[in-house]
């Protein structure tokens, strides 16, 4: 360009009158080439960080036109130069000798039998959309070709040609052609395959898989002969290349992660994007999904999603948005981003919150009894009751009633406000909208957001240990999908942003004890077992089955169900999603368990039986608790009772000399908890009865099982549409005691041993009264409404 400027300057000085005309020509020449030669729609392409193809979406004009290639494989480069333009590196856009020979041959033949165009001229022709091939057009191409040589290097011109040359049908460019005709990336093509593709732009109509094989093979072999003659390949390579077969059928493009492709194309349409996906892992996870889908579809369950996130980098390593089903079953729906009932997957968050605030200890007994709260009656999945159960065991068993009661205790609005910190996008309504069902699947969340949240918990633990007990203030940000991105954990802070490392570690310890799927129940007894904190979830009506697992290095999330919301029998987190979860986890490198965050834990003396801080009368042990847990109340369930010398009866000073009374600590649960607890705990001892000659005021204890105080009871209807009876239930610590029942002070019956009283009232407000033989009395007010 500098040389041209000097020539122009000299000419203007020596021919001032012609300088204007010359200047106009120079300006036209300078601006004759558009700034963008090609403005055609481009396919969206996603790759791994290594450049491995994951999938592509066709361009808007229906052409498979990949983005401009970054580099041309050496074999194809040598083939295309040998076939199209052997003087490519020696000319300045056109080759006068080749043009002259072409004119002579065409005149002799009386028609166009060959062209003299260089690769540079062919780039211009491609950019001009195949204008009619006339000599005038040739002159334009020649001028523009010289201009192109000023703008681009030879290598860039080759890249333009390789990216935009036609390869038959709707295939454009070497990258797409190599996949379409050989099922390989361009850099893996052999000499024979590269030669085949090199001759196609010269006559792309030759490519019809299985047709025109003779002509195509002749052209390929002539090119191979040229490569041999100019010593590009040796004789052995030449002979082996001649024996290679031509492509017989088109290959499908890899579509390893179609839902990720759709997601990325919304933002990066028409671009080549390198993602964080691990190709080997992605294919293995897809195979697992396919295997389980073949079984699940027998139960008419058609959709599944799996997400794998690296905890340290927050890179998404595997993204399987759905099963290989059909359009009827919404195969194109990206379940990873879809809002679904969260089931029990939010329970660990409530558990961690209460540990963190010092309102719960890991082994503290929590109530698991029939419960009605403002008309809402939660049920455990198996519809059983344990009376009372350790909080960590309630989490591991995913019991609904303890979770609902704990949420009421912690505060629904308080917990709902804290959930905002996790940015669960489908969780967008108020606390009143969800009610207490929030904790058992009354809200919606996506697999993406739930996995992100669990990854944040794991990140808190990892960083707390690595940074000498400090936190980062952005643990719960969005995972990254693009290879060029780096997750920003924010700045180091002394104070936790949400929950402390101690409460999270205790939560993971509880989640580690979740019952594993069939065949893996005895995992703790095997050295090869993997430690993982995991949680299942099943939504109401068996519509959603969840399983999310986390260890020090990875988070794996699984959702199974039907995209249209249809529930299916036996579709549960444990039965359906958990087996997929553990199959995926077994693909990942083994990981050590989280280091214990001792700086955010304290060793406390707790009651062996109740899990509360040990009181004066408790058998005790030591256990790690969150630092604020030391402020919880002491055990309310142990008290000192007074026994006669035989230890069979309780006594007091009115019936037994003080010197003979034996004082003994006793574990005592409230009547309703005791009723269910002792059926599941053979070692539980009910309080001994008072001896007959002792005071009886406190001898007999009774309580309502149903209904609850202030509860609303809906009259149930049977399958025949008739109103069924309401069954009132109560318990008494003396199995032989009779109980007398009154409804609005009207006697309705007497029960003994099994205290159940059927009634058939009209809607309205009622007072229920029960009396035992000793005159002890209980009253309960309820409202009965039509169902």
DRENPA-793916 format. One record per residue (C-alpha): residue number from 1; residue in one letter; x, y negated, z. Coordinates in steps of 0.02 Angstrom, whole numbers, plus 50000, padded with zeros to 5 digits. Layout:
   n res     u     v     w
 NUM   A     X     Y     Z
...
REM end
This chain:
   n res     u     v     w
   1   X 50000 50000 50000
   2   X 50144 49880 50038
   3   X 50216 49916 49867
   4   X 50050 49873 49784
   5   X 50039 49711 49883
   6   X 50213 49660 49821
   7   X 50166 49699 49641
   8   X 50005 49599 49656
   9   X 50097 49452 49735
  10   X 50228 49447 49597
  11   X 50096 49457 49461
  12   X 49996 49313 49534
  13   X 50150 49203 49541
  14   X 50200 49238 49360
  15   X 50023 49233 49285
  16   X 49926 49102 49383
  17   X 49786 49086 49254
  18   X 49749 49270 49256
  19   X 49761 49285 49445
  20   X 49574 49261 49474
  21   X 49524 49401 49358
  22   X 49660 49510 49426
  23   X 49609 49469 49605
  24   X 49430 49520 49569
  25   X 49491 49686 49501
  26   X 49601 49714 49652
  27   X 49459 49674 49771
  28   X 49343 49792 49676
  29   X 49475 49927 49682
  30   X 49503 49901 49868
  31   X 49318 49912 49911
  32   X 49271 50040 49778
  33   X 49282 50183 49901
  34   X 49144 50187 50034
  35   X 49203 50182 50214
  36   X 49111 50346 50245
  37   X 49125 50465 50099
  38   X 49001 50592 50169
  39   X 48840 50548 50261
  40   X 48754 50715 50245
  41   X 48663 50789 50394
  42   X 48777 50901 50496
  43   X 48740 51061 50590
  44   X 48759 51059 50779
  45   X 48895 51181 50832
  46   X 48939 51239 51007
  47   X 49101 51328 51049
  48   X 49200 51384 51199
  49   X 49350 51284 51255
  50   X 49456 51405 51152
  51   X 49358 51363 50994
  52   X 49257 51525 50993
  53   X 49088 51501 50909
  54   X 48937 51516 51024
  55   X 48802 51459 50905
  56   X 48747 51329 50778
  57   X 48587 51242 50726
  58   X 48560 51211 50540
  59   X 48571 51032 50475
  60   X 48411 50934 50446
  61   X 48423 50954 50257
  62   X 48423 51144 50273
  63   X 48609 51162 50236
  64   X 48732 51257 50342
  65   X 48858 51115 50347
  66   X 48975 51119 50496
  67   X 49061 50962 50562
  68   X 49225 50918 50478
  69   X 49354 51052 50515
  70   X 49495 51003 50632
  71   X 49622 51112 50546
  72   X 49631 51221 50391
  73   X 49694 51400 50411
  74   X 49862 51418 50327
  75   X 49806 51565 50217
  76   X 49656 51472 50148
  77   X 49760 51315 50122
  78   X 49888 51409 50015
  79   X 49750 51500 49921
  80   X 49652 51344 49878
  81   X 49806 51248 49821
  82   X 49866 51396 49714
  83   X 49694 51413 49634
  84   X 49636 51232 49616
  85   X 49785 51116 49615
  86   X 49963 51185 49620
  87   X 50035 51009 49602
  88   X 49929 50941 49745
  89   X 50077 50877 49845
  90   X 50161 50799 49692
  91   X 50026 50690 49614
  92   X 49941 50529 49665
  93   X 49761 50583 49647
  94   X 49760 50651 49469
  95   X 49868 50763 49361
  96   X 49892 50696 49180
  97   X 49962 50861 49119
  98   X 49814 50961 49186
  99   X 49691 50835 49113
 100   X 49777 50842 48942
 101   X 49776 51032 48939
 102   X 49593 51033 48988
 103   X 49546 50912 48847
 104   X 49638 51018 48718
 105   X 49556 51180 48776
 106   X 49383 51102 48782
 107   X 49401 51027 48606
 108   X 49458 51193 48536
 109   X 49313 51284 48619
 110   X 49185 51154 48571
 111   X 49122 51151 48749
 112   X 49187 51123 48924
 113   X 49280 51281 48972
 114   X 49397 51212 49102
 115   X 49426 51055 49204
 116   X 49583 50964 49247
 117   X 49522 50894 49412
 118   X 49636 50891 49563
 119   X 49576 50931 49738
 120   X 49571 50744 49770
 121   X 49457 50717 49620
 122   X 49346 50860 49678
 123   X 49326 50775 49848
 124   X 49267 50619 49755
 125   X 49146 50723 49650
 126   X 49075 50805 49807
 127   X 49054 50635 49888
 128   X 48964 50568 49733
 129   X 48839 50713 49743
 130   X 48886 50799 49580
 131   X 48860 50661 49452
 132   X 48843 50719 49272
 133   X 49013 50779 49210
 134   X 49055 50654 49072
 135   X 49219 50577 49020
 136   X 49161 50409 49088
 137   X 49123 50490 49255
 138   X 49295 50571 49247
 139   X 49374 50398 49234
 140   X 49278 50340 49387
 141   X 49332 50495 49483
 142   X 49511 50465 49431
 143   X 49512 50285 49495
 144   X 49424 50331 49656
 145   X 49543 50478 49680
 146   X 49692 50362 49676
 147   X 49604 50250 49802
 148   X 49572 50402 49913
 149   X 49756 50444 49910
 150   X 49794 50270 49980
 151   X 49671 50294 50123
 152   X 49705 50472 50178
 153   X 49852 50589 50198
 154   X 49862 50747 50094
 155   X 49813 50852 50245
 156   X 49660 50746 50278
 157   X 49607 50762 50097
 158   X 49621 50951 50110
 159   X 49513 50946 50268
 160   X 49381 50844 50176
 161   X 49379 50970 50035
 162   X 49373 51122 50149
 163   X 49233 51043 50251
 164   X 49120 50993 50106
 165   X 49152 51117 49967
 166   X 49000 51224 49917
 167   X 49015 51411 49948
 168   X 48851 51472 49875
 169   X 48671 51457 49931
 170   X 48655 51333 50073
 171   X 48830 51368 50139
 172   X 48946 51218 50143
 173   X 49124 51214 50208
 174   X 49254 51346 50250
 175   X 49201 51365 50433
 176   X 49023 51415 50390
 177   X 49075 51518 50237
 178   X 49194 51627 50338
 179   X 49056 51668 50462
 180   X 48923 51692 50329
 181   X 49020 51809 50215
 182   X 49141 51896 50333
 183   X 49072 51871 50509
 184   X 49238 51797 50566
 185   X 49309 51627 50611
 186   X 49413 51555 50469
 187   X 49580 51575 50557
 188   X 49553 51764 50567
 189   X 49526 51791 50381
 190   X 49644 51906 50285
 191   X 49732 51856 50124
 192   X 49599 51945 50020
 193   X 49458 51861 50116
 194   X 49541 51690 50104
 195   X 49567 51715 49917
 196   X 49384 51764 49895
 197   X 49325 51604 49979
 198   X 49453 51499 49885
 199   X 49379 51544 49715
 200   X 49198 51513 49766
 201   X 49189 51322 49758
 202   X 49245 51338 49577
 203   X 49090 51444 49540
 204   X 48982 51458 49697
 205   X 48840 51540 49601
 206   X 48945 51698 49599
 207   X 48902 51733 49780
 208   X 48754 51846 49790
 209   X 48795 51987 49911
 210   X 48799 52147 49812
 211   X 48789 52059 49642
 212   X 48914 51989 49517
 213   X 49048 52090 49603
 214   X 49154 52119 49447
 215   X 49173 51935 49403
 216   X 49207 51886 49583
 217   X 49335 52024 49605
 218   X 49426 51977 49446
 219   X 49441 51795 49502
 220   X 49501 51848 49674
 221   X 49629 51969 49607
 222   X 49698 51841 49484
 223   X 49725 51723 49629
 224   X 49810 51860 49729
 225   X 49924 51891 49579
 226   X 49968 51705 49577
 227   X 50010 51712 49762
 228   X 50124 51860 49730
 229   X 50210 51775 49585
 230   X 50247 51617 49682
 231   X 50310 51723 49829
 232   X 50173 51669 49949
 233   X 50135 51852 49986
 234   X 50242 52008 49964
 235   X 50201 52159 49858
 236   X 50136 52264 50003
 237   X 50017 52127 50058
 238   X 49963 52109 49877
 239   X 49924 52294 49856
 240   X 49830 52302 50021
 241   X 49731 52146 49977
 242   X 49678 52218 49810
 243   X 49602 52366 49901
 244   X 49493 52261 50015
 245   X 49307 52264 49976
 246   X 49206 52110 49934
 247   X 49068 52050 50049
 248   X 48908 52150 50021
 249   X 48784 52059 50132
 250   X 48774 51895 50227
 251   X 48813 51898 50412
 252   X 48708 51813 50543
 253   X 48791 51674 50638
 254   X 48833 51711 50820
 255   X 48694 51647 50931
 256   X 48769 51689 51099
 257   X 48680 51552 51195
 258   X 48534 51484 51092
 259   X 48449 51395 51237
 260   X 48610 51305 51282
 261   X 48625 51256 51098
 262   X 48451 51180 51102
 263   X 48493 51088 51262
 264   X 48655 51015 51195
 265   X 48585 50972 51023
 266   X 48462 50850 51101
 267   X 48610 50740 51151
 268   X 48748 50791 51030
 269   X 48651 50827 50871
 270   X 48763 50852 50719
 271   X 48922 50870 50820
 272   X 49045 51007 50863
 273   X 49043 51027 51052
 274   X 49160 51130 51158
 275   X 49071 51199 51312
 276   X 49124 51275 51477
 277   X 49049 51445 51431
 278   X 49159 51599 51451
 279   X 49121 51699 51294
 280   X 49165 51870 51366
 281   X 49061 51842 51522
 282   X 48916 51769 51420
 283   X 48907 51924 51310
 284   X 48916 52040 51461
 285   X 48778 51947 51551
 286   X 48671 51951 51393
 287   X 48694 52139 51386
 288   X 48639 52156 51568
 289   X 48486 52049 51534
 290   X 48442 52154 51382
 291   X 48458 52317 51481
 292   X 48346 52257 51622
 293   X 48222 52180 51500
 294   X 48196 52349 51417
 295   X 48137 52415 51586
 296   X 48040 52261 51643
 297   X 47938 52246 51484
 298   X 47859 52413 51526
 299   X 47775 52317 51667
 300   X 47733 52176 51544
 301   X 47867 52063 51616
 302   X 47946 51973 51469
 303   X 48057 51829 51526
 304   X 48219 51815 51622
 305   X 48356 51686 51648
 306   X 48531 51698 51722
 307   X 48651 51557 51767
 308   X 48832 51574 51828
 309   X 48925 51423 51900
 310   X 49107 51408 51954
 311   X 49104 51331 52129
 312   X 49276 51248 52120
 313   X 49251 51161 51953
 314   X 49059 51163 51941
 315   X 49079 51227 51763
 316   X 48937 51333 51694
 317   X 49018 51497 51643
 318   X 48862 51587 51580
 319   X 48696 51517 51522
 320   X 48562 51643 51473
 321   X 48401 51544 51457
 322   X 48284 51688 51414
 323   X 48269 51869 51361
 324   X 48278 51931 51180
 325   X 48088 51939 51170
 326   X 47974 51866 51036
 327   X 47877 51705 51001
 328   X 47719 51780 51077
 329   X 47810 51788 51244
 330   X 47892 51616 51232
 331   X 48067 51673 51189
 332   X 48119 51494 51148
 333   X 48075 51426 51321
 334   X 48231 51382 51419
 335   X 48184 51454 51589
 336   X 48343 51385 51670
 337   X 48270 51209 51659
 338   X 48088 51256 51688
 339   X 47999 51215 51850
 340   X 47940 51372 51939
 341   X 47872 51411 52112
 342   X 48025 51415 52225
 343   X 47963 51563 52327
 344   X 48077 51583 52478
 345   X 48231 51502 52402
 346   X 48214 51343 52507
 347   X 48213 51437 52674
 348   X 48404 51432 52692
 349   X 48396 51242 52680
 350   X 48274 51230 52825
 351   X 48377 51354 52926
 352   X 48536 51252 52897
 353   X 48444 51090 52939
 354   X 48383 51154 53107
 355   X 48553 51227 53151
 356   X 48634 51063 53104
 357   X 48517 50960 53213
 358   X 48537 51074 53364
 359   X 48355 51129 53357
 360   X 48390 51312 53325
 361   X 48523 51442 53363
 362   X 48562 51585 53243
 363   X 48499 51725 53355
 364   X 48361 51627 53440
 365   X 48194 51717 53444
 366   X 48061 51634 53336
 367   X 47876 51676 53333
 368   X 47808 51798 53206
 369   X 47625 51812 53255
 370   X 47457 51782 53169
 371   X 47457 51596 53133
 372   X 47328 51469 53077
 373   X 47384 51288 53061
 374   X 47252 51162 53006
 375   X 47163 51297 52908
 376   X 47324 51363 52827
 377   X 47360 51545 52871
 378   X 47530 51604 52806
 379   X 47562 51789 52784
 380   X 47721 51891 52779
 381   X 47747 51986 52617
 382   X 47708 52153 52699
 383   X 47568 52074 52802
 384   X 47646 52138 52963
 385   X 47700 52046 53122
 386   X 47852 52072 53231
 387   X 47794 51960 53373
 388   X 47964 51879 53391
 389   X 48122 51899 53289
 390   X 48297 51819 53287
 391   X 48302 51668 53171
 392   X 48445 51739 53067
 393   X 48351 51902 53047
 394   X 48193 51808 52998
 395   X 48294 51722 52860
 396   X 48374 51886 52804
 397   X 48202 51970 52797
 398   X 48126 51815 52716
 399   X 47980 51811 52838
 400   X 47852 51679 52794
 401   X 47766 51652 52962
 402   X 47926 51606 53058
 403   X 47977 51491 52915
 404   X 47810 51399 52918
 405   X 47812 51383 53107
 406   X 47991 51319 53104
 407   X 47946 51192 52970
 408   X 47803 51128 53077
 409   X 47921 51118 53225
 410   X 48056 51028 53124
 411   X 47935 50909 53040
 412   X 47864 50926 52864
 413   X 47896 50745 52816
 414   X 48070 50748 52890
 415   X 48119 50902 52790
 416   X 48038 50837 52630
 417   X 48140 50676 52645
 418   X 48301 50775 52668
 419   X 48268 50877 52511
 420   X 48287 50717 52408
 421   X 48474 50729 52436
 422   X 48481 50887 52328
 423   X 48395 50803 52180
 424   X 48282 50951 52139
 425   X 48195 50866 51993
 426   X 48032 50965 51993
 427   X 48010 50931 52178
 428   X 47927 50763 52150
 429   X 47772 50754 52260
 430   X 47744 50697 52438
 431   X 47749 50803 52595
 432   X 47560 50794 52609
 433   X 47541 50862 52433
 434   X 47641 51019 52475
 435   X 47594 51044 52656
 436   X 47679 51182 52755
 437   X 47672 51296 52601
 438   X 47823 51196 52540
 439   X 47938 51322 52624
 440   X 47856 51478 52551
 441   X 47838 51431 52367
 442   X 47715 51287 52370
 443   X 47840 51178 52275
 444   X 47926 51197 52106
 445   X 48110 51198 52064
 446   X 48218 51256 51920
 447   X 48353 51388 51920
 448   X 48475 51250 51872
 449   X 48435 51142 52024
 450   X 48430 51286 52149
 451   X 48598 51355 52089
 452   X 48668 51178 52095
 453   X 48612 51163 52277
 454   X 48688 51329 52329
 455   X 48849 51283 52239
 456   X 48852 51121 52340
 457   X 48839 51220 52502
 458   X 48985 51329 52449
 459   X 49085 51175 52398
 460   X 49060 51096 52569
 461   X 49137 51249 52652
 462   X 49283 51261 52530
 463   X 49327 51077 52542
 464   X 49305 51069 52731
 465   X 49441 51198 52751
 466   X 49553 51127 52613
 467   X 49545 50946 52672
 468   X 49576 50969 52858
 469   X 49392 50956 52907
 470   X 49338 50819 52789
 471   X 49193 50812 52667
 472   X 49165 50746 52491
 473   X 49015 50634 52465
 474   X 48958 50707 52298
 475   X 48945 50894 52326
 476   X 48770 50909 52254
 477   X 48792 50829 52083
 478   X 48751 50906 51914
 479   X 48856 51054 51854
 480   X 48952 51022 51693
 481   X 48926 51103 51524
 482   X 49056 51015 51415
 483   X 49237 51069 51417
 484   X 49297 50890 51409
 485   X 49207 50843 51570
 486   X 49277 50851 51746
 487   X 49162 50860 51897
 488   X 49178 50709 52012
 489   X 49165 50763 52193
 490   X 49172 50583 52251
 491   X 49278 50519 52393
 492   X 49331 50600 52554
 493   X 49230 50554 52708
 494   X 49237 50604 52891
 495   X 49049 50620 52911
 496   X 48944 50752 52824
 497   X 48825 50688 52691
 498   X 48687 50815 52725
 499   X 48726 50968 52830
 500   X 48888 51009 52917
 501   X 49007 51148 52872
 502   X 48966 51243 53031
 503   X 48779 51254 52999
 504   X 48809 51304 52816
 505   X 48931 51441 52867
 506   X 48807 51510 52993
 507   X 48672 51505 52859
 508   X 48781 51603 52738
 509   X 48821 51728 52876
 510   X 48634 51759 52896
 511   X 48608 51772 52708
 512   X 48749 51898 52697
 513   X 48640 52020 52796
 514   X 48494 52020 52673
 515   X 48444 52199 52631
 516   X 48525 52246 52467
 517   X 48437 52334 52322
 518   X 48414 52521 52317
 519   X 48581 52610 52300
 520   X 48682 52471 52382
 521   X 48607 52475 52557
 522   X 48767 52537 52642
 523   X 48880 52408 52560
 524   X 48966 52359 52724
 525   X 49042 52533 52741
 526   X 49139 52524 52578
 527   X 49304 52434 52555
 528   X 49258 52393 52375
 529   X 49101 52299 52427
 530   X 49085 52114 52389
 531   X 49032 51992 52524
 532   X 48898 51878 52460
 533   X 48769 51763 52536
 534   X 48609 51787 52439
 535   X 48425 51750 52444
 536   X 48276 51825 52356
 537   X 48109 51743 52325
 538   X 47938 51800 52265
 539   X 47801 51676 52226
 540   X 47617 51697 52264
 541   X 47535 51821 52147
 542   X 47702 51898 52096
 543   X 47728 51766 51962
 544   X 47911 51727 51998
 545   X 48053 51838 52059
 546   X 48212 51751 52115
 547   X 48384 51807 52171
 548   X 48526 51682 52202
 549   X 48696 51737 52267
 550   X 48848 51636 52316
 551   X 49025 51672 52370
 552   X 49183 51568 52383
 553   X 49207 51561 52193
 554   X 49041 51581 52105
 555   X 48853 51554 52111
 556   X 48742 51673 52015
 557   X 48557 51638 51994
 558   X 48423 51751 51921
 559   X 48239 51716 51882
 560   X 48119 51847 51814
 561   X 47935 51833 51768
 562   X 47823 51777 51627
 563   X 47842 51604 51554
 564   X 47653 51586 51544
 565   X 47637 51616 51732
 566   X 47554 51786 51726
 567   X 47592 51885 51883
 568   X 47631 52070 51878
 569   X 47626 52207 52012
 570   X 47794 52256 52085
 571   X 47876 52097 52021
 572   X 47977 52042 52173
 573   X 48144 51962 52206
 574   X 48213 52119 52288
 575   X 48147 52246 52164
 576   X 48170 52150 52002
 577   X 48292 52004 52016
 578   X 48417 52072 52144
 579   X 48477 52218 52036
 580   X 48517 52095 51896
 581   X 48606 51981 52020
 582   X 48723 52118 52081
 583   X 48757 52183 51907
 584   X 48817 52008 51859
 585   X 48916 51984 52019
 586   X 49009 52146 51983
 587   X 49072 52067 51821
 588   X 49158 51925 51915
 589   X 49329 51926 51997
 590   X 49328 51977 52180
 591   X 49329 51835 52304
 592   X 49374 51818 52486
 593   X 49239 51764 52608
 594   X 49225 51584 52666
 595   X 49348 51531 52800
 596   X 49266 51498 52968
 597   X 49251 51308 52996
 598   X 49301 51312 53179
 599   X 49310 51123 53192
 600   X 49122 51114 53163
 601   X 49076 51261 53276
 602   X 49075 51293 53462
 603   X 49081 51454 53562
 604   X 48925 51459 53670
 605   X 48858 51579 53800
 606   X 48691 51642 53739
 607   X 48560 51763 53802
 608   X 48583 51936 53730
 609   X 48397 51966 53711
 610   X 48325 51797 53664
 611   X 48469 51712 53574
 612   X 48439 51549 53669
 613   X 48575 51470 53774
 614   X 48593 51585 53924
 615   X 48490 51539 54077
 616   X 48519 51585 54258
 617   X 48438 51756 54241
 618   X 48499 51807 54067
 619   X 48618 51946 54019
 620   X 48738 51848 53911
 621   X 48867 51854 53773
 622   X 48968 51726 53675
 623   X 48931 51672 53497
 624   X 48978 51535 53375
 625   X 48848 51397 53356
 626   X 48845 51229 53267
 627   X 48918 51091 53375
 628   X 48748 51014 53408
 629   X 48677 51185 53456
 630   X 48750 51167 53629
 631   X 48611 51042 53665
 632   X 48467 51166 53639
 633   X 48358 51221 53785
 634   X 48406 51371 53894
 635   X 48315 51536 53876
 636   X 48131 51522 53926
 637   X 48099 51709 53920
 638   X 48196 51773 54070
 639   X 48128 51752 54245
 640   X 48156 51829 54414
 641   X 48016 51948 54467
 642   X 47985 52031 54635
 643   X 47967 52219 54646
 644   X 47928 52345 54783
 645   X 48064 52468 54834
 646   X 48004 52592 54700
 647   X 48019 52460 54564
 648   X 47851 52518 54496
 649   X 47747 52370 54554
 650   X 47762 52186 54574
 651   X 47734 52119 54747
 652   X 47744 51959 54846
 653   X 47766 51910 55027
 654   X 47580 51927 55062
 655   X 47587 52116 55039
 656   X 47768 52168 55063
 657   X 47900 52118 55193
 658   X 48025 52000 55116
 659   X 48168 52113 55167
 660   X 48098 52254 55060
 661   X 48068 52152 54903
 662   X 48188 52184 54759
 663   X 48223 52036 54646
 664   X 48260 52077 54464
 665   X 48280 51973 54304
 666   X 48150 52018 54174
 667   X 48131 51978 53990
 668   X 47953 51918 53965
 669   X 47873 51860 53802
 670   X 47707 51767 53788
 671   X 47560 51889 53775
 672   X 47530 51874 53588
 673   X 47715 51890 53546
 674   X 47732 52036 53665
 675   X 47585 52127 53587
 676   X 47674 52142 53419
 677   X 47853 52139 53483
 678   X 47842 52296 53588
 679   X 47778 52399 53442
 680   X 47942 52362 53350
 681   X 48059 52365 53500
 682   X 48054 52525 53601
 683   X 48168 52453 53735
 684   X 48050 52311 53777
 685   X 47975 52332 53951
 686   X 47811 52251 53993
 687   X 47793 52173 54164
 688   X 47749 52302 54296
 689   X 47572 52281 54367
 690   X 47542 52206 54539
 691   X 47517 52331 54677
 692   X 47333 52345 54726
 693   X 47356 52272 54898
 694   X 47442 52116 54831
 695   X 47367 51955 54770
 696   X 47283 51978 54602
 697   X 47267 51802 54537
 698   X 47407 51825 54412
 699   X 47387 52011 54386
 700   X 47299 52014 54221
 701   X 47352 51911 54072
 702   X 47254 51895 53912
 703   X 47259 51792 53752
 704   X 47169 51770 53587
 705   X 47243 51849 53430
 706   X 47109 51777 53317
 707   X 47051 51642 53300
 708   X 47181 51510 53340
 709   X 47138 51356 53441
 710   X 47047 51226 53339
 711   X 47055 51338 53187
 712   X 46940 51337 53038
 713   X 46871 51508 52992
 714   X 46800 51537 52819
 715   X 46663 51667 52808
 716   X 46734 51807 52699
 717   X 46642 51880 52551
 718   X 46652 52061 52497
 719   X 46664 52125 52319
 720   X 46474 52135 52316
 721   X 46459 51950 52353
 722   X 46387 51976 52527
 723   X 46455 51884 52679
 724   X 46562 51998 52786
 725   X 46578 51991 52974
 726   X 46710 51887 53062
 727   X 46814 51994 53179
 728   X 46867 51909 53342
 729   X 47023 51985 53421
 730   X 47107 51971 53591
 731   X 47234 52064 53696
 732   X 47251 52105 53881
 733   X 47406 52160 53974
 734   X 47301 52289 54068
 735   X 47249 52418 53936
 736   X 47105 52479 54044
 737   X 47030 52310 54080
 738   X 46860 52268 54006
 739   X 46830 52102 53920
 740   X 46661 52015 53910
 741   X 46625 51907 53757
 742   X 46515 51751 53744
 743   X 46473 51646 53592
 744   X 46414 51471 53641
 745   X 46384 51541 53817
 746   X 46275 51682 53748
 747   X 46336 51856 53793
 748   X 46375 51957 53635
 749   X 46463 52113 53699
 750   X 46599 52201 53798
 751   X 46761 52284 53739
 752   X 46890 52398 53819
 753   X 47065 52449 53758
 754   X 47037 52381 53582
 755   X 46970 52206 53601
 756   X 46889 52168 53434
 757   X 46716 52088 53424
 758   X 46624 52069 53257
 759   X 46508 51920 53236
 760   X 46400 51856 53092
 761   X 46372 51671 53130
 762   X 46308 51531 53020
 763   X 46427 51389 52975
 764   X 46455 51269 53119
 765   X 46555 51235 53277
 766   X 46568 51371 53410
 767   X 46640 51400 53583
 768   X 46706 51575 53614
 769   X 46729 51631 53795
 770   X 46805 51793 53860
 771   X 46808 51855 54040
 772   X 46895 52005 54114
 773   X 46843 52110 54263
 774   X 46945 52001 54382
 775   X 46856 51843 54329
 776   X 47001 51775 54223
 777   X 46929 51667 54086
 778   X 46986 51601 53915
 779   X 46892 51482 53799
 780   X 46923 51438 53617
 781   X 46833 51316 53500
 782   X 46824 51351 53314
 783   X 46738 51288 53158
 784   X 46658 51413 53040
 785   X 46633 51364 52858
 786   X 46563 51449 52705
 787   X 46692 51530 52594
REM end
